[in-house]
Amino acid sequence: MTATILNLQRKPSSGEDDEILTLEEAAIFLKLKRRTLYDMVQRRKIPFLRAGKFIRFSKQALLTWMKAEAES
């Protein structure tokens, strides 16, 4: 599955849990090593946000991605 770079300006619909996570927080959430997650970002295998030089993750996008990965 190809990763999607999300727009930081996107507003979540009501009731949507769209917390923005740092690389460290996303690694903990996904139970991955930081290096593994960073490698996935470099290969565009996981959805992420880019805010200047910083990498961020939408929690909702990660949940959607995990469901899609589990079904494939």
C-alpha positions in Angstrom: 0.0 0.0 0.0 1.4 3.4 -0.9 1.5 6.0 1.9 -0.3 9.3 1.6 1.1 12.6 2.7 -1.8 14.3 4.4 -2.6 18.0 4.3 -2.1 19.6 7.8 -5.0 22.0 6.9 -7.6 19.2 6.8 -10.2 19.7 9.4 -11.6 16.6 11.1 -15.3 15.9 10.8 -17.2 16.1 14.1 -16.5 13.1 16.4 -13.3 12.2 14.5 -10.3 11.5 16.7 -7.6 13.2 14.7 -4.8 13.7 17.2 -1.4 14.6 15.7 1.5 12.4 16.9 5.2 12.9 16.9 7.5 10.2 15.5 8.1 9.1 19.1 4.4 9.0 20.0 3.5 7.2 16.8 6.2 4.6 17.4 4.8 3.9 20.9 1.2 3.8 19.5 2.2 1.3 16.8 4.6 -0.6 19.1 7.5 -0.1 16.6 11.1 1.1 17.1 11.6 4.7 16.1 14.1 3.7 13.5 11.7 1.2 11.9 9.0 3.9 11.7 11.4 6.4 10.2 12.4 3.8 7.6 8.7 3.3 6.7 8.4 7.0 6.3 11.4 7.2 4.0 10.0 4.4 1.9 6.5 6.0 2.0 5.0 2.9 3.4 2.9 4.6 6.1 0.8 7.8 6.0 2.6 10.8 7.5 2.5 14.6 7.6 5.4 16.9 6.9 5.6 20.2 8.8 8.8 21.8 7.6 11.5 19.4 8.7 9.3 17.7 11.2 7.4 14.4 10.6 4.0 14.0 12.2 1.3 11.4 12.0 -2.5 11.6 12.1 -3.8 9.1 14.6 -6.9 8.6 12.5 -4.8 8.0 9.4 -2.7 5.5 11.2 -5.8 3.6 12.4 -7.2 3.6 8.9 -3.9 2.4 7.5 -3.7 -0.4 10.1 -7.2 -1.6 9.2 -6.3 -1.6 5.4 -3.0 -3.5 6.1 -4.8 -6.1 8.2 -7.3 -6.7 5.3 -4.6 -7.1 2.7 
